[in-house]
Amino acid sequence: MLEGMIEARHLRVLRAVARSGSFSAAARELGCTQPAVSQQMKALEQSAGTPLLVRAGREMRLTQAGEALVRHAVGILAGLTAAEEEIAAIAGLRAGRVRLVSFPSGSSTLVPTALATMRAAHPGTRVSLVEAEPPRSIEMLRNGDCEIALAFRYPEVRGADPAAGAEWDDLVVRPILADRLVGLVPAGHRLAKAGVARFDELADEPWIAGCPRCRRHLVEVCESAGFTPRIDFATDDYPAVIGLVGAGLGVAALPELTLASVRPKGATAVRLEPAVHREIVALTLPDLAQVPAVEATLDKLVAAAGR
């Protein structure tokens, strides 16, 4: 049984002694002193718990245990060298991966620009993408299923969700942008030409709502304006929301980002008052924020918002 931990530096010295045949020659090869070589060999023999070298005249000869250890040292040191090179490549952004989770409207607007600039700057780093809405995306981050989650949250309305402000307290938060809600009304609607609408002016309208988090926030905002919205349709698919509004089936309040990649046929966007924004952020774990590939991807996401 080994008496202690065998260190890689000791294996390198043993290999040099075995190759050169003496402490002095090994010292010249390694660029150190002969006493240093002798001291490290003593430490290695102590760790191994058995002699590894015997002196034969002016030369050193390996014992059976020494021969076995040198034989294994070749593979061990080669593996360490390969590991060091791979780690250096990852640290230098010549290799590595980043798993990104994003909500759909972020995937179609912010993510393509960010990933294109990331690939151009660091072609050896692979970034993959899957879609999930918060809070599922945040759960994936905490469970180790991704390195970055592009997420959003709405401001509290009259303290409706006391836990909302604390949901990211254990994460690194990189602000991306404040995404304003816009109203969407049928093209022939009485407020379409005005270009602006107060929430209470839409109190009697049928509503088309979005994702569960957006839907909950819509109800809170409308209630703070003095009414409860009548939600006739609800869908997580923003093009479907726009299509339903365009068909004259109701009105909607959508984040501005959702309209950036969809042409609202038959529908007109109006500015909603009072102004409401959702906060879009990139989230990661504190330890992951120090990984070069993760840090670079976060930077590209921030830059994509200001393109």
C-alpha positions in Angstrom: 0.0 0.0 0.0 1.3 3.5 -0.8 2.4 5.5 2.2 1.3 8.9 0.8 0.3 10.8 -2.3 2.5 10.5 -5.4 3.0 13.9 -7.0 3.4 14.5 -10.7 6.6 16.5 -10.2 8.2 13.5 -8.5 7.2 11.3 -11.4 8.8 13.7 -13.8 12.0 13.5 -11.8 11.9 9.7 -11.6 11.4 9.5 -15.4 14.4 11.8 -15.9 16.6 9.7 -13.6 15.5 6.5 -15.4 16.3 8.1 -18.8 19.6 9.7 -17.9 20.9 7.1 -15.4 22.1 9.6 -12.7 20.9 12.4 -10.4 23.4 14.9 -11.9 22.3 14.2 -15.5 18.6 14.3 -14.5 19.3 17.7 -12.7 20.8 19.1 -16.0 17.8 17.8 -18.0 15.3 19.3 -15.6 17.2 22.6 -15.0 17.6 22.2 -11.3 20.3 21.1 -8.8 21.4 17.6 -7.9 20.4 17.9 -4.2 16.9 18.9 -5.4 16.7 15.8 -7.5 17.9 13.6 -4.6 15.4 15.3 -2.2 12.5 14.7 -4.6 13.4 11.1 -5.1 13.5 10.5 -1.4 10.1 12.0 -1.1 8.8 9.8 -3.9 10.3 6.6 -2.3 8.7 7.6 1.0 5.3 8.0 -0.7 5.7 4.7 -2.5 6.8 2.9 0.7 9.6 1.0 -1.1 13.0 1.7 -2.8 12.7 2.7 -6.4 16.4 3.2 -7.2 19.7 1.4 -6.4 23.1 2.8 -7.0 25.3 0.8 -9.3 28.7 2.5 -9.5 28.1 6.0 -10.8 24.7 5.1 -12.2 21.3 4.7 -10.7 19.3 1.5 -11.6 15.6 1.1 -11.2 14.2 -1.5 -8.8 11.3 -3.7 -9.9 9.0 -1.2 -8.2 10.8 1.7 -9.9 10.3 0.1 -13.3 6.6 -0.4 -12.6 6.2 3.2 -11.5 8.1 4.6 -14.5 6.0 2.4 -16.8 2.8 3.9 -15.3 4.3 7.4 -15.1 4.5 7.6 -18.9 0.7 7.3 -19.2 0.0 9.5 -16.1 2.2 12.4 -17.3 0.8 12.1 -20.8 -2.7 12.3 -19.5 -1.8 15.3 -17.3 -0.2 17.1 -20.2 -3.3 16.5 -22.3 -5.5 17.7 -19.5 -3.4 20.8 -19.0 -3.5 21.6 -22.8 -7.3 21.1 -22.8 -7.8 23.3 -19.8 -5.6 26.0 -21.3 -7.6 25.8 -24.5 -10.9 26.3 -22.6 -9.4 29.1 -20.5 -8.2 30.8 -23.7 -11.6 30.3 -25.4 -10.1 28.0 -28.0 -12.4 25.2 -26.8 -15.3 24.6 -24.5 -19.0 24.8 -24.4 -21.8 27.0 -23.0 -25.4 25.8 -22.7 -27.8 28.6 -23.0 -31.5 28.5 -22.1 -33.7 31.4 -23.4 -37.4 32.3 -23.6 -38.8 32.4 -27.2 -38.8 36.1 -27.9 -35.3 36.4 -26.6 -34.3 33.4 -28.8 -35.6 35.2 -31.9 -34.1 38.6 -31.2 -31.2 38.9 -28.8 -29.7 35.4 -29.0 -29.0 35.2 -32.8 -26.8 38.4 -32.7 -25.0 37.3 -29.5 -24.2 33.8 -30.9 -23.1 35.1 -34.2 -20.6 37.5 -32.6 -19.5 34.8 -30.2 -18.8 32.4 -33.0 -16.9 35.1 -34.9 -14.7 36.0 -31.9 -14.3 32.5 -30.4 -15.0 29.8 -33.1 -13.6 27.0 -30.9 -16.3 27.6 -28.2 -19.6 25.9 -28.9 -22.8 27.5 -27.6 -26.0 25.4 -27.6 -29.5 26.7 -27.2 -32.8 25.3 -25.8 -36.0 27.2 -25.0 -37.7 27.5 -21.7 -39.7 30.2 -19.9 -38.9 31.3 -16.4 -39.2 29.9 -13.8 -38.4 26.7 -15.5 -35.2 28.1 -17.1 -34.0 29.3 -13.7 -34.6 25.8 -12.3 -32.5 24.3 -15.1 -29.7 26.7 -14.2 -29.7 25.7 -10.6 -30.0 22.0 -11.5 -26.9 22.2 -13.7 -28.7 21.7 -17.0 -27.3 25.0 -18.4 -24.6 27.6 -17.8 -26.7 30.7 -18.7 -30.4 31.4 -18.5 -31.8 34.4 -20.4 -34.9 35.3 -18.4 -37.3 38.0 -17.5 -39.4 39.2 -14.6 -42.0 41.9 -14.2 -42.0 44.5 -11.4 -44.2 43.9 -8.4 -47.7 45.4 -8.6 -48.9 46.4 -5.2 -46.7 43.7 -3.6 -48.7 41.0 -5.4 -45.7 38.6 -5.3 -43.5 39.2 -2.3 -41.0 36.5 -3.3 -40.4 37.9 -6.8 -37.7 40.3 -5.6 -35.7 37.4 -4.0 -35.9 34.8 -6.7 -32.5 35.7 -8.2 -30.6 36.5 -5.0 -28.3 33.5 -5.2 -27.4 34.1 -8.9 -25.2 36.5 -10.9 -27.5 38.9 -12.7 -26.4 40.7 -15.9 -29.0 43.3 -16.9 -29.8 43.1 -20.6 -32.6 45.6 -21.2 -35.9 47.0 -20.0 -38.6 45.8 -22.4 -41.6 48.0 -22.5 -45.1 46.6 -22.8 -47.0 47.8 -25.9 -50.7 47.5 -26.6 -52.0 45.6 -29.6 -55.4 46.4 -31.0 -57.2 45.4 -34.2 -56.3 47.8 -37.1 -59.9 49.2 -37.1 -60.1 49.7 -33.3 -61.1 53.1 -32.0 -57.7 53.6 -30.4 -55.6 52.4 -33.3 -55.1 55.9 -34.8 -54.5 57.5 -31.4 -51.2 55.7 -31.0 -51.6 55.6 -27.2 -54.0 54.0 -24.8 -54.5 54.0 -21.0 -55.1 50.6 -19.5 -58.5 51.7 -18.1 -59.6 52.7 -21.7 -59.4 48.9 -22.5 -61.4 47.8 -19.5 -64.4 46.6 -21.5 -62.3 44.8 -24.2 -61.8 41.0 -24.5 -58.2 40.2 -23.9 -55.7 37.7 -25.4 -53.1 36.8 -22.8 -49.6 35.3 -23.2 -47.5 33.0 -21.0 -48.5 32.2 -17.4 -46.1 34.7 -15.9 -47.2 37.4 -18.4 -50.8 36.5 -17.9 -50.5 36.9 -14.1 -48.8 40.3 -14.5 -51.5 41.5 -16.9 -54.2 40.8 -14.4 -52.2 42.6 -11.7 -51.7 45.7 -13.9 -55.3 45.8 -15.0 -56.6 45.4 -11.4 -54.3 48.3 -10.3 -56.0 50.3 -13.1 -59.4 49.5 -11.6 -60.7 46.5 -13.5 -60.3 42.8 -14.0 -59.5 41.9 -17.6 -61.8 39.4 -19.4 -59.4 37.0 -20.9 -61.0 35.2 -23.8 -57.9 33.5 -25.1 -54.5 32.5 -23.6 -51.5 31.1 -25.5 -47.8 30.9 -25.0 -47.3 31.5 -28.8 -46.9 35.2 -29.4 -47.5 35.0 -33.2 -50.9 33.4 -32.2 -51.6 36.3 -29.9 -50.9 38.7 -32.7 -53.0 36.7 -35.1 -56.0 36.6 -32.7 -55.8 40.4 -32.3 -55.4 40.9 -36.0 -58.6 38.9 -36.5 -60.5 41.3 -34.3 -60.9 38.9 -31.4 -59.5 41.1 -28.7 -56.7 43.3 -27.5 -53.3 42.3 -25.9 -50.4 43.8 -24.0 -47.1 42.4 -25.4 -43.5 43.1 -24.6 -42.0 45.2 -27.3 -39.3 42.5 -28.0 -42.0 40.1 -29.2 -43.0 42.4 -32.1 -39.4 42.8 -33.3 -39.5 39.5 -35.3 -43.2 39.2 -36.1 -45.2 41.4 -38.5 -48.5 42.3 -36.8 -50.8 41.7 -39.8 -54.2 43.3 -39.1 -53.1 44.6 -35.7 -51.8 48.0 -34.6 -49.3 48.6 -31.8 -50.1 51.5 -29.4 -48.2 52.9 -26.5 -49.6 51.9 -23.2 -49.9 54.3 -20.2 -48.8 54.1 -17.5 -45.6 52.6 -18.9 -44.8 49.1 -17.7 -41.5 47.3 -18.4 -40.3 43.7 -17.9 -36.7 43.3 -16.8 -34.6 41.0 -19.2 -31.5 39.6 -17.7 -28.9 36.9 -18.2 -28.4 34.7 -15.2 -25.6 32.3 -14.2 -24.2 30.8 -11.0 -21.4 32.7 -9.1 -18.8 30.0 -9.8 -19.8 29.8 -13.5 -19.4 33.5 -13.9 -15.6 33.1 -13.6 -15.5 30.6 -16.6 -14.1 32.5 -19.6 -16.6 31.1 -22.2 -19.5 31.9 -19.9 -18.2 35.4 -19.2 -17.7 36.0 -23.0 -21.2 34.8 -23.8 -22.7 37.1 -21.2 -20.9 40.0 -22.7 -22.2 39.2 -26.1 -25.8 39.0 -24.8 -25.4 42.5 -23.2 -23.9 43.9 -26.4 -26.7 42.4 -28.5 -29.3 44.5 -26.7 -27.5 47.6 -27.7 -27.0 46.7 -31.3 
